[in-house]
Amino acid sequence: MTPARVRHLLAAEIRLLLGERLTLAILAALLAALCLGAYTGAGRVAAERAAIARAAQDEARAVREARAAHVRYAQASDVKVHYWQDPTHAFGYMTQFLTVHAVKPPTPLAVLATGQSDVQPGLMRMSFGFSTVFDDTDYDLGAVGRLRLGAFDLAFVLVALVPLAVIALAGTRLCAEQDSGLLRLIAAQPVAPRRVAGAKFGAAALVLLAALLSGTALALGLFEGLGPLAEGGGTLALLAAALAAYTLFWVAACALAASLWRGAVFALVILVLAWACLTVALPASLSLAVDALAPRPSRIAAIDASREAQERFSLAPEGRRIAAAWLAERAPQAGAALRDAPEIRRLARDAFYDAAVASHREAARLHAEATARWSRRLAPLSPAASLLLALETAAGTDAARHAAFLAAAAEYRRSLRAFFEPRILAQALHPVPVCAGCQARLDFDAYDAVPAFPASVDAEAPWRQALLCLGGLLASTLLLAAAAFRRFAAWPA
């Protein structure tokens, strides 16, 4: 068959496919699902950005109020201002008025996937007013029922619903002709079965790719999900290629099912079972494997350790001994009476508490990193899991980014303590009155020097994961296509 006749046959199959009402209905439903997924993702990202903006406003308001307190308290008065009411005192400001946040900002392609962002906080306030075991507990999860259902986002549509659309359009190619007896008439023509199968499944692939890529771009464009293309353009191109490979994978699966020559019902059953295994059962099994390979440390044990540490410090003799040891290590020249000062006891208590739960926090950090590492290693075993991980990495909602965020938040807390502790200790050792009769200490005004959280977005991880996903999907697609090509060597007997 000449190339011109091949093109003519392919064009005829495309016209035949587009002329079917079922095709138009499936493509319309797919477009609606893509738009709904983009709308859901855009709403989530808008809420995250609004929360970050409110946090920035809270930080600025806290500094303004502290500066106003400096002016107000600099006037002589008989009223005594305690440290928990005094934002001009370094200890009072750190424990009662400090308003800073660790922030995981949305990426340029954050609309693509919710990931675990609905149960993992992207904004945490750093506080020293009370002791906590883990930083990721101060978070409002919202409605439990909605979390159980999961998010209807673009990732769900692309990973779970696109294969169903492919099966609905291409799952009965050639099988329907076999059931109706038309296949005998086709086989009687001077054309090889590979040519016919290539035309039929090639037409389905072209129609699906054009509809899917244009529909996804339209949905993202309607709800401003493309982000700055200068920042995410390369990743977006790789994801588009990976999505095309994922679509072709399922078209090749449809061709392989048709090559069994068992009829349309058998082909559809096989394809639906394959969809259930590859998009539901296998990813769930991989998740169980990750849990087994990276066992979660006991949070109950961590909470119990924190309770024991607080109870031990609350005992008068033991608490005084711990405070004295802490003070002797940092200021050997300090007098014995200073160990009973509120700021010294609080700093000593927090240091003792942090040491008591340090191993549990380290175990939690290592578990988060191990979970992300095993997820990356096992994802290529499932086409659906591989594409989903690529989408989540591009969206910045993957487990690896959250593990890095939690580690950065813990380091940020340590930097804040390192900033305030020397100032608090210096004022406790050498109290210097700022003015006669002032209401407050007025010993701290370095609000602009308080360390800010170094929020960042990893620009390399998204395109690297998308490239790995693309390579795995292309290999799987070529394997299925080769198997189907081999079976289409001859018409069925």
Wavefront OBJ file of the C-alpha trace (Angstrom):
o trace
v 0.000 0.000 0.000
v 1.407 3.369 -1.023
v 1.857 6.201 1.521
v -0.888 8.167 -0.227
v -3.370 5.330 0.319
v -2.287 5.042 3.958
v -2.988 8.725 4.492
v -6.319 8.354 2.719
v -7.246 5.413 4.963
v -6.187 7.308 8.104
v -8.204 10.378 7.073
v -11.237 8.200 6.421
v -10.963 6.631 9.887
v -10.682 10.070 11.483
v -13.819 11.274 9.680
v -15.645 8.114 10.681
v -14.603 8.506 14.335
v -15.519 12.196 14.523
v -18.843 11.489 12.870
v -19.981 9.276 15.735
v -22.129 10.918 18.402
v -20.478 8.846 21.110
v -17.112 10.382 20.239
v -18.425 13.903 20.600
v -20.166 13.040 23.870
v -17.022 11.500 25.347
v -14.823 14.421 24.278
v -17.336 16.928 25.646
v -17.472 15.106 28.985
v -13.681 14.969 29.098
v -13.436 18.717 28.438
v -15.964 19.419 31.190
v -13.987 17.245 33.610
v -10.750 19.039 32.698
v -12.339 22.433 33.306
v -13.827 21.302 36.617
v -10.460 19.931 37.722
v -8.696 23.173 36.776
v -11.382 25.197 38.571
v -10.955 23.127 41.736
v -7.186 23.498 41.603
v -7.379 27.230 40.967
v -9.643 27.668 43.986
v -7.242 25.752 46.202
v -4.242 27.774 45.007
v -6.137 31.037 45.478
v -6.959 30.014 49.057
v -3.297 29.180 49.732
v -2.126 32.511 48.360
v -4.760 34.358 50.367
v -3.607 32.578 53.552
v 0.005 33.551 52.830
v -1.052 37.154 52.211
v -2.957 37.226 55.522
v 0.090 35.808 57.278
v 2.264 38.574 55.809
v -0.266 41.163 56.992
v -0.239 39.652 60.481
v 3.558 39.830 60.573
v 3.554 43.479 59.495
v 0.824 44.342 62.018
v 2.763 42.728 64.878
v 5.822 44.834 64.058
v 3.743 48.026 63.809
v 2.141 47.374 67.174
v 5.512 46.654 68.754
v 6.945 49.914 67.443
v 3.886 51.769 68.729
v 4.434 50.144 72.119
v 7.978 51.542 72.140
v 6.608 55.051 71.816
v 3.853 54.453 74.354
v 5.984 52.754 76.999
v 8.835 55.289 76.768
v 6.873 57.624 79.026
v 7.375 57.590 82.781
v 4.609 55.850 84.668
v 3.954 54.007 87.925
v 2.294 51.139 86.057
v 4.489 48.063 85.705
v 4.305 46.149 82.421
v 5.025 42.435 82.787
v 7.067 40.579 80.196
v 4.031 38.821 78.740
v 2.575 42.259 78.017
v 5.790 43.833 76.766
v 6.730 43.602 73.057
v 9.700 45.896 73.749
v 11.381 43.178 75.812
v 13.258 40.503 73.832
v 11.894 37.656 75.949
v 8.347 38.981 75.950
v 8.406 39.569 72.207
v 9.761 36.093 71.427
v 7.305 34.200 73.616
v 4.149 36.302 73.264
v 4.259 38.666 70.272
v 6.531 37.107 67.671
v 4.555 36.601 64.457
v 6.544 34.862 61.743
v 5.651 31.961 59.489
v 7.283 29.139 57.601
v 5.771 29.240 54.118
v 5.588 26.718 51.273
v 4.441 28.959 48.407
v 2.502 27.530 45.434
v 4.570 26.777 42.348
v 3.764 28.236 38.894
v 1.999 24.941 38.017
v 0.302 24.414 41.385
v -3.138 24.051 39.757
v -2.180 20.681 38.282
v -2.397 18.493 41.380
v -3.605 18.746 44.965
v -1.374 15.899 46.126
v -1.255 15.807 49.911
v -1.501 19.575 50.308
v -5.032 19.250 51.720
v -3.656 17.340 54.725
v -0.114 18.752 54.849
v 0.191 22.417 55.845
v 1.986 24.888 53.615
v 1.903 27.648 56.231
v 3.035 27.247 59.844
v 3.376 29.937 62.470
v 6.545 29.749 64.515
v 5.686 30.081 68.185
v 7.649 29.819 71.441
v 4.706 30.392 73.734
v 4.252 26.673 74.395
v 6.022 23.446 73.569
v 4.930 21.246 70.688
v 6.279 17.901 69.589
v 5.687 18.319 65.859
v 5.331 21.497 63.828
v 2.787 20.069 61.374
v -0.065 19.673 63.862
v -1.295 23.273 63.991
v -3.457 22.955 60.884
v -7.193 22.967 60.173
v -7.935 19.946 58.005
v -11.483 20.995 57.190
v -14.311 18.549 56.511
v -13.234 14.951 57.079
v -15.785 13.640 54.576
v -14.357 15.798 51.812
v -10.845 14.592 52.595
v -12.038 10.988 52.430
v -13.440 11.528 48.948
v -10.253 13.180 47.732
v -9.810 16.155 45.456
v -11.323 16.287 41.985
v -8.332 18.003 40.423
v -6.617 17.911 37.054
v -4.322 15.124 38.183
v -7.312 12.877 38.925
v -8.837 13.624 35.523
v -5.589 13.038 33.628
v -4.521 9.915 35.521
v -7.849 8.159 36.158
v -10.447 9.461 33.699
v -8.390 9.868 30.523
v -7.769 6.074 30.279
v -11.526 5.506 30.511
v -12.069 7.968 27.668
v -9.434 6.152 25.605
v -11.075 2.789 26.313
v -14.509 4.169 25.404
v -13.239 5.482 22.045
v -10.631 2.918 21.043
v -11.566 -0.153 23.067
v -13.872 -1.622 20.403
v -11.855 -0.704 17.304
v -11.800 -3.799 15.042
v -13.660 -5.782 17.726
v -16.983 -4.249 16.713
v -16.296 -5.122 13.058
v -15.495 -8.668 14.144
v -18.773 -9.014 16.052
v -20.830 -7.605 13.166
v -19.138 -9.756 10.527
v -17.697 -6.738 8.722
v -14.181 -7.924 9.503
v -14.504 -10.706 6.921
v -15.226 -8.142 4.239
v -12.219 -6.050 5.345
v -9.981 -9.126 5.396
v -11.018 -9.942 1.829
v -9.497 -6.674 0.610
v -5.862 -6.486 -0.525
v -4.711 -4.760 2.679
v -2.642 -6.147 5.541
v -4.175 -6.283 9.030
v -1.373 -4.117 10.374
v -2.361 -1.357 7.944
v -5.984 -1.502 9.007
v -5.142 -1.634 12.711
v -2.634 1.183 12.315
v -5.228 3.371 10.607
v -7.957 2.657 13.143
v -5.864 3.062 16.282
v -3.764 5.831 14.749
v -6.944 7.815 14.076
v -8.117 7.265 17.640
v -4.709 8.351 18.962
v -4.663 11.533 16.870
v -8.197 12.527 17.867
v -7.576 11.816 21.555
v -4.221 13.610 21.645
v -5.577 16.689 19.899
v -8.635 16.824 22.155
v -6.752 16.092 25.369
v -3.831 18.470 24.911
v -5.975 21.323 23.599
v -8.615 20.724 26.286
v -6.017 20.715 29.062
v -4.429 23.899 27.727
v -7.870 25.513 27.481
v -8.786 24.518 31.034
v -5.503 25.843 32.414
v -5.834 29.039 30.404
v -9.390 29.663 31.587
v -8.438 29.381 35.255
v -4.964 30.941 35.089
v -3.254 27.633 35.810
v -0.355 28.014 33.388
v 1.615 30.314 35.686
v 4.649 32.229 34.437
v 5.723 30.149 31.442
v 9.260 31.501 31.795
v 9.483 29.621 35.106
v 7.578 26.437 34.275
v 7.599 26.291 30.470
v 10.173 23.496 30.165
v 8.425 21.384 32.777
v 5.063 22.014 31.132
v 6.389 20.830 27.765
v 7.754 17.633 29.328
v 4.463 17.035 31.121
v 2.567 17.489 27.860
v 4.836 14.901 26.252
v 4.346 12.556 29.223
v 0.574 12.987 28.985
v 0.725 12.189 25.267
v 2.785 9.079 26.032
v 0.286 8.057 28.724
v -2.568 8.404 26.213
v -0.669 6.397 23.601
v 0.011 3.737 26.244
v -3.706 3.148 26.640
v -4.293 3.261 22.873
v -1.627 0.581 22.517
v -3.364 -1.399 25.259
v -6.602 -1.165 23.275
v -4.793 -2.385 20.156
v -3.309 -5.319 22.060
v -6.748 -6.247 23.440
v -8.209 -6.109 19.925
v -5.412 -8.337 18.611
v -6.705 -11.159 20.809
v -9.712 -11.415 18.433
v -12.206 -12.304 21.195
v -14.850 -9.693 20.422
v -15.829 -6.283 21.805
v -17.201 -7.470 25.155
v -14.067 -9.435 25.959
v -11.824 -6.533 24.935
v -13.746 -4.044 27.072
v -13.684 -6.360 30.091
v -9.938 -6.864 29.732
v -9.316 -3.124 29.338
v -11.495 -2.119 32.297
v -9.776 -4.715 34.467
v -6.409 -3.382 33.286
v -7.535 0.148 34.156
v -8.611 -0.960 37.628
v -5.314 -2.741 38.220
v -2.998 -0.050 36.835
v -4.754 3.044 38.202
v -6.249 1.747 41.471
v -4.896 -1.577 42.686
v -1.229 -1.197 41.711
v -0.799 2.359 43.102
v -2.535 1.261 46.313
v -0.181 -1.720 46.544
v 2.812 0.560 45.985
v 1.554 2.809 48.769
v 1.399 -0.189 51.106
v 4.896 -1.148 50.001
v 6.167 2.352 50.840
v 4.609 2.076 54.305
v 6.342 -1.262 54.818
v 9.717 -0.070 53.520
v 9.585 3.181 55.512
v 7.773 2.318 58.763
v 6.281 5.309 60.533
v 7.764 6.083 63.959
v 5.344 6.192 66.852
v 3.930 9.630 67.533
v 2.480 8.357 70.785
v 6.011 7.605 71.990
v 7.086 11.129 71.048
v 4.153 12.681 72.888
v 4.887 10.505 75.913
v 8.536 11.615 75.886
v 7.462 15.259 75.767
v 5.051 14.705 78.652
v 7.760 13.108 80.753
v 10.162 15.979 79.999
v 7.624 18.625 81.016
v 6.674 16.704 84.146
v 10.323 16.293 85.120
v 11.063 19.995 84.703
v 7.958 20.971 86.663
v 9.359 19.293 89.793
v 10.920 22.100 91.817
v 14.312 20.529 92.690
v 14.811 18.991 89.250
v 13.695 22.118 87.401
v 16.056 24.306 89.414
v 18.926 21.901 88.794
v 18.265 21.860 85.016
v 18.019 25.659 84.902
v 21.242 26.011 86.894
v 23.093 23.618 84.581
v 21.833 25.438 81.499
v 22.859 28.822 82.903
v 26.276 27.565 84.044
v 26.986 26.288 80.540
v 26.142 29.569 78.828
v 27.041 32.134 81.484
v 29.395 30.739 84.164
v 29.743 34.182 85.716
v 26.010 34.472 86.446
v 24.797 34.501 90.038
v 22.713 31.710 91.566
v 19.711 33.990 91.951
v 19.442 34.467 88.188
v 18.451 30.845 87.591
v 14.986 31.593 89.008
v 14.340 34.443 86.559
v 11.343 33.668 84.305
v 13.300 34.069 81.092
v 16.127 31.811 82.268
v 13.730 29.094 83.398
v 11.829 29.262 80.098
v 14.959 29.080 77.955
v 16.329 26.231 80.082
v 13.002 24.399 79.925
v 12.769 24.726 76.146
v 16.355 23.520 75.677
v 15.705 20.552 77.964
v 12.451 19.781 76.188
v 14.035 19.983 72.732
v 16.783 17.597 73.807
v 14.200 15.139 75.174
v 12.226 14.942 71.926
v 15.123 15.492 69.496
v 15.412 11.797 68.622
v 11.689 11.558 67.888
v 11.762 14.653 65.676
v 14.790 13.260 63.847
v 12.977 9.945 63.356
v 9.993 11.808 61.903
v 12.266 13.747 59.545
v 14.027 10.592 58.373
v 10.667 8.882 57.852
v 9.399 11.750 55.694
v 12.556 11.642 53.578
v 12.425 7.837 53.280
v 8.769 7.946 52.232
v 9.524 10.448 49.484
v 12.566 8.461 48.356
v 10.722 5.128 48.131
v 7.780 6.815 46.386
v 10.128 8.046 43.665
v 11.725 4.613 43.323
v 8.490 2.627 43.116
v 6.412 5.053 41.015
v 7.852 3.854 37.645
v 6.317 0.420 38.299
v 2.879 1.930 37.616
v 2.186 4.251 34.652
v -0.545 5.978 36.641
v 1.632 6.450 39.731
v 4.503 7.714 37.580
v 2.376 10.355 35.859
v 0.730 11.347 39.134
v 4.114 11.835 40.815
v 5.299 13.965 37.899
v 2.186 16.149 38.142
v 2.496 16.501 41.933
v 6.182 17.365 41.680
v 5.421 20.060 39.096
v 2.615 21.360 41.317
v 4.882 21.327 44.390
v 2.488 19.102 46.343
v 4.647 15.974 46.414
v 5.961 14.276 49.543
v 9.601 15.182 48.848
v 8.911 18.914 48.808
v 6.888 18.726 52.001
v 9.648 16.774 53.748
v 12.117 19.478 52.735
v 9.678 22.136 53.944
v 9.345 20.536 57.380
v 13.136 20.283 57.670
v 13.501 23.950 56.671
v 10.837 24.948 59.218
v 12.707 23.119 61.990
v 15.943 24.841 60.992
v 14.128 28.182 60.921
v 12.897 27.653 64.473
v 16.480 27.013 65.572
v 17.656 30.187 63.826
v 15.000 32.224 65.630
v 16.056 30.799 68.971
v 19.701 31.543 68.146
v 18.705 35.130 67.337
v 16.740 35.825 70.523
v 18.584 33.759 73.127
v 21.822 35.845 73.275
v 19.797 39.063 73.520
v 17.603 37.694 76.311
v 20.595 36.327 78.217
v 22.581 39.545 77.864
v 19.718 41.632 79.245
v 19.196 39.179 82.107
v 22.894 39.304 83.026
v 23.275 43.053 82.689
v 19.886 44.770 82.935
v 20.252 48.295 81.612
v 17.437 50.757 82.357
v 16.578 52.716 79.263
v 14.995 55.646 81.030
v 13.935 56.532 84.556
v 10.414 55.467 85.403
v 9.674 53.782 82.089
v 6.832 51.296 82.086
v 8.695 48.564 80.164
v 12.170 47.259 79.398
v 12.582 48.927 75.998
v 15.618 46.713 75.385
v 14.547 45.265 72.049
v 13.749 47.061 68.810
v 15.500 44.892 66.202
v 12.243 43.837 64.577
v 13.586 44.183 61.049
v 16.580 41.998 61.946
v 14.443 38.997 62.971
v 15.308 36.197 60.509
v 12.777 35.596 57.741
v 11.905 32.144 56.473
v 13.882 31.362 53.285
v 10.947 30.187 51.145
v 12.099 28.610 47.899
v 10.869 26.539 44.953
v 13.023 23.740 43.543
v 13.223 24.409 39.812
v 15.054 21.187 38.901
v 12.971 18.482 40.579
v 9.799 19.016 38.448
v 11.411 18.709 35.036
v 13.668 15.878 36.192
v 10.665 13.873 37.439
v 8.695 14.695 34.281
v 11.606 13.476 32.166
v 11.804 10.197 34.098
v 8.049 9.757 33.740
v 8.231 10.406 29.998
v 10.999 7.846 29.540
v 9.133 5.155 31.470
v 5.852 5.754 29.661
v 7.513 5.716 26.244
v 9.199 2.405 27.049
v 5.921 0.865 28.244
v 4.044 2.183 25.209
v 6.611 0.820 22.776
v 6.463 -2.563 24.506
v 2.664 -2.782 24.172
v 2.755 -1.456 20.608
v 5.392 -4.055 19.632
v 3.287 -6.850 21.117
v 0.179 -5.651 19.244
v 2.164 -5.215 16.006
v 3.366 -8.785 16.225
v -0.121 -10.173 16.792
v -1.572 -8.216 13.856
v 0.639 -10.135 11.432
v -2.367 -12.032 10.040
v -6.155 -11.913 10.106
v -7.888 -14.317 12.504
v -8.845 -17.695 11.100
l 1 2 3 4 5 6 7 8 9 10 11 12 13 14 15 16 17 18 19 20 21 22 23 24 25 26 27 28 29 30 31 32 33 34 35 36 37 38 39 40 41 42 43 44 45 46 47 48 49 50 51 52 53 54 55 56 57 58 59 60 61 62 63 64 65 66 67 68 69 70 71 72 73 74 75 76 77 78 79 80 81 82 83 84 85 86 87 88 89 90 91 92 93 94 95 96 97 98 99 100 101 102 103 104 105 106 107 108 109 110 111 112 113 114 115 116 117 118 119 120 121 122 123 124 125 126 127 128 129 130 131 132 133 134 135 136 137 138 139 140 141 142 143 144 145 146 147 148 149 150 151 152 153 154 155 156 157 158 159 160 161 162 163 164 165 166 167 168 169 170 171 172 173 174 175 176 177 178 179 180 181 182 183 184 185 186 187 188 189 190 191 192 193 194 195 196 197 198 199 200 201 202 203 204 205 206 207 208 209 210 211 212 213 214 215 216 217 218 219 220 221 222 223 224 225 226 227 228 229 230 231 232 233 234 235 236 237 238 239 240 241 242 243 244 245 246 247 248 249 250 251 252 253 254 255 256 257 258 259 260 261 262 263 264 265 266 267 268 269 270 271 272 273 274 275 276 277 278 279 280 281 282 283 284 285 286 287 288 289 290 291 292 293 294 295 296 297 298 299 300 301 302 303 304 305 306 307 308 309 310 311 312 313 314 315 316 317 318 319 320 321 322 323 324 325 326 327 328 329 330 331 332 333 334 335 336 337 338 339 340 341 342 343 344 345 346 347 348 349 350 351 352 353 354 355 356 357 358 359 360 361 362 363 364 365 366 367 368 369 370 371 372 373 374 375 376 377 378 379 380 381 382 383 384 385 386 387 388 389 390 391 392 393 394 395 396 397 398 399 400 401 402 403 404 405 406 407 408 409 410 411 412 413 414 415 416 417 418 419 420 421 422 423 424 425 426 427 428 429 430 431 432 433 434 435 436 437 438 439 440 441 442 443 444 445 446 447 448 449 450 451 452 453 454 455 456 457 458 459 460 461 462 463 464 465 466 467 468 469 470 471 472 473 474 475 476 477 478 479 480 481 482 483 484 485 486 487 488 489 490 491 492 493
